[in-house]
């Protein structure tokens, strides 16, 4: 019975890992891809805009 208790944790982790990989692969692309890309682009633009604003404030002082 020791071999069963030794094999259970790696098997459980392998099954969980395979499940995570499947979810990641299934959620790539699809109908929401354009919406997700737009959200990321907006966040990057906001960060870039605040970075430029803070740089112009530092040069004005």
N, CA, C and O of each residue as an XYZ file, in Angstrom:
244
protein
N       0.811     -1.195      0.000
C       0.000      0.000      0.000
C       0.857      1.263      0.000
O       0.355      2.332     -0.347
N       2.105      1.177      0.369
C       2.964      2.356      0.382
C       3.148      2.926     -1.024
O       3.243      4.141     -1.195
N       3.196      2.057     -2.018
C       3.376      2.546     -3.379
C       2.169      3.344     -3.842
O       2.323      4.290     -4.615
N       0.974      2.989     -3.392
C      -0.226      3.737     -3.769
C      -0.174      5.134     -3.157
O      -0.452      6.120     -3.839
N       0.177      5.222     -1.890
C       0.235      6.535     -1.244
C       1.377      7.381     -1.804
O       1.330      8.610     -1.743
N       2.398      6.726     -2.346
C       3.497      7.468     -2.952
C       3.121      7.981     -4.345
O       3.641      9.007     -4.783
N       2.231      7.286     -5.040
C       1.865      7.681     -6.398
C       0.685      8.637     -6.468
O       0.523      9.331     -7.472
N      -0.134      8.692     -5.440
C      -1.343      9.515     -5.504
C      -1.025     11.012     -5.669
O      -1.603     11.633     -6.561
N      -0.156     11.622     -4.876
C       0.073     13.070     -5.061
C       0.578     13.448     -6.454
O       0.064     14.411     -7.024
N       1.559     12.743     -7.036
C       1.975     13.130     -8.388
C       0.878     12.943     -9.432
O       0.775     13.737    -10.368
N       0.077     11.929     -9.286
C      -1.012     11.702    -10.243
C      -2.049     12.809    -10.124
O      -2.534     13.314    -11.136
N      -2.391     13.186     -8.909
C      -3.363     14.258     -8.698
C      -2.822     15.570     -9.271
O      -3.561     16.300     -9.930
N      -1.553     15.877     -9.033
C      -0.960     17.096     -9.574
C      -0.916     17.062    -11.095
O      -1.145     18.087    -11.738
N      -0.628     15.918    -11.678
C      -0.593     15.805    -13.133
C      -1.979     16.038    -13.732
O      -2.109     16.727    -14.743
N      -2.998     15.476    -13.122
C      -4.369     15.670    -13.614
C      -4.759     17.139    -13.501
O      -5.352     17.695    -14.425
N      -4.432     17.766    -12.382
C      -4.736     19.185    -12.201
C      -3.996     20.031    -13.235
O      -4.580     20.950    -13.810
N      -2.735     19.736    -13.473
C      -1.931     20.479    -14.437
C      -2.503     20.343    -15.842
O      -2.588     21.331    -16.572
N      -2.891     19.153    -16.225
C      -3.500     18.932    -17.539
C      -4.792     19.725    -17.661
O      -5.070     20.301    -18.713
N      -5.585     19.759    -16.591
C      -6.823     20.535    -16.601
C      -6.562     22.017    -16.777
O      -7.268     22.690    -17.527
N      -5.550     22.529    -16.090
C      -5.210     23.954    -16.219
C      -4.767     24.272    -17.645
O      -5.181     25.282    -18.215
N      -3.933     23.420    -18.218
C      -3.466     23.637    -19.583
C      -4.638     23.612    -20.562
O      -4.690     24.426    -21.484
N      -5.571     22.693    -20.373
C      -6.737     22.623    -21.260
C      -7.570     23.896    -21.178
O      -8.035     24.399    -22.201
N      -7.763     24.418    -19.975
C      -8.533     25.650    -19.810
C      -7.816     26.810    -20.491
O      -8.455     27.622    -21.161
N      -6.505     26.898    -20.328
C      -5.742     27.976    -20.958
C      -5.862     27.899    -22.474
O      -6.082     28.916    -23.132
N      -5.721     26.714    -23.027
C      -5.790     26.556    -24.480
C      -7.192     26.871    -24.989
O      -7.336     27.508    -26.032
N      -8.222     26.438    -24.275
C      -9.590     26.676    -24.740
C      -9.973     28.148    -24.677
O     -10.795     28.599    -25.474
N      -9.397     28.907    -23.746
C      -9.795     30.304    -23.603
C      -8.988     31.237    -24.492
O      -9.236     32.443    -24.493
N      -8.037     30.717    -25.241
C      -7.274     31.563    -26.158
C      -8.096     31.806    -27.407
O      -8.678     30.879    -27.968
N      -8.140     33.060    -27.839
C      -8.892     33.381    -29.047
C     -10.379     33.376    -28.791
O     -10.828     33.649    -27.677
N     -11.129     33.072    -29.805
C     -12.574     32.998    -29.663
C     -13.250     34.352    -29.762
O     -12.655     35.328    -30.220
N     -14.483     34.398    -29.332
C     -15.310     35.588    -29.470
C     -14.836     36.733    -28.588
O     -15.013     37.898    -28.944
N     -14.244     36.424    -27.456
C     -13.840     37.482    -26.523
C     -12.442     38.019    -26.775
O     -12.003     38.928    -26.071
N     -11.736     37.486    -27.753
C     -10.355     37.903    -27.978
C     -10.256     39.388    -28.292
O      -9.392     40.068    -27.738
N     -11.096     39.904    -29.147
C     -11.041     41.323    -29.510
C     -11.350     42.198    -28.301
O     -10.723     43.239    -28.105
N     -12.317     41.773    -27.492
C     -12.669     42.543    -26.303
C     -11.518     42.545    -25.300
O     -11.209     43.585    -24.719
N     -10.881     41.389    -25.092
C      -9.754     41.302    -24.168
C      -8.580     42.129    -24.675
O      -7.912     42.802    -23.891
N      -8.324     42.084    -25.979
C      -7.235     42.878    -26.548
C      -7.507     44.370    -26.378
O      -6.582     45.138    -26.111
N      -8.754     44.787    -26.527
C      -9.103     46.198    -26.368
C      -8.888     46.645    -24.925
O      -8.432     47.763    -24.685
N      -9.210     45.788    -23.972
C      -9.010     46.125    -22.559
C      -7.526     46.283    -22.264
O      -7.133     47.222    -21.572
N      -6.706     45.392    -22.773
C      -5.262     45.476    -22.559
C      -4.694     46.718    -23.228
O      -3.867     47.414    -22.639
N      -5.125     47.001    -24.446
C      -4.647     48.194    -25.142
C      -5.028     49.468    -24.390
O      -4.225     50.396    -24.299
N      -6.249     49.518    -23.850
C      -6.682     50.694    -23.093
C      -5.854     50.858    -21.827
O      -5.480     51.976    -21.471
N      -5.564     49.754    -21.143
C      -4.754     49.833    -19.922
C      -3.337     50.300    -20.249
O      -2.775     51.121    -19.523
N      -2.762     49.793    -21.317
C      -1.415     50.221    -21.699
C      -1.397     51.697    -22.097
O      -0.458     52.418    -21.762
N      -2.425     52.144    -22.806
C      -2.498     53.553    -23.198
C      -2.635     54.447    -21.974
O      -2.047     55.528    -21.921
N      -3.413     53.997    -20.989
C      -3.586     54.779    -19.768
C      -2.263     54.894    -19.010
O      -1.922     55.970    -18.519
N      -1.522     53.798    -18.914
C      -0.228     53.825    -18.231
C       0.746     54.713    -18.985
O       1.465     55.504    -18.374
N       0.775     54.592    -20.293
C       1.676     55.408    -21.095
C       1.309     56.887    -20.980
O       2.193     57.740    -20.898
N       0.023     57.191    -20.974
C      -0.415     58.577    -20.831
C      -0.031     59.160    -19.487
O       0.409     60.307    -19.418
N      -0.187     58.398    -18.423
C       0.194     58.908    -17.106
C       1.706     59.037    -16.988
O       2.201     59.932    -16.302
N       2.434     58.161    -17.642
C       3.898     58.239    -17.620
C       4.366     59.507    -18.349
O       5.281     60.190    -17.890
N       3.736     59.811    -19.478
C       4.101     61.019    -20.225
C       3.703     62.277    -19.455
O       4.427     63.272    -19.467
N       2.544     62.230    -18.784
C       2.085     63.386    -18.004
C       3.043     63.653    -16.851
O       3.383     64.806    -16.585
N       3.481     62.606    -16.164
C       4.389     62.808    -15.049
C       5.754     63.277    -15.548
O       6.433     64.029    -14.848
N       6.166     62.857    -16.726
C       7.444     63.308    -17.287
C       7.362     64.781    -17.653
O       8.337     65.510    -17.468
N       6.208     65.244    -18.174
C       6.085     66.651    -18.540
C       5.993     67.526    -17.300
O       6.445     68.671    -17.331
N       5.427     67.030    -16.221
C       5.370     67.775    -14.975
C       6.770     67.943    -14.396
O       7.102     69.012    -13.884
N       7.583     66.912    -14.469
C       8.944     66.972    -13.942
C       9.795     67.957    -14.737
O      10.642     68.643    -14.165
N       9.580     68.036    -16.054
C      10.387     68.973    -16.849
C       9.887     70.405    -16.701
O      10.655     71.343    -16.913
N       8.602     70.598    -16.336
C       8.060     71.930    -16.138
C       8.528     72.558    -14.834
O       8.581     73.783    -14.721
N       8.863     71.748    -13.864
C       9.238     72.254    -12.526
C      10.605     72.787    -12.496
O      11.065     73.246    -11.450
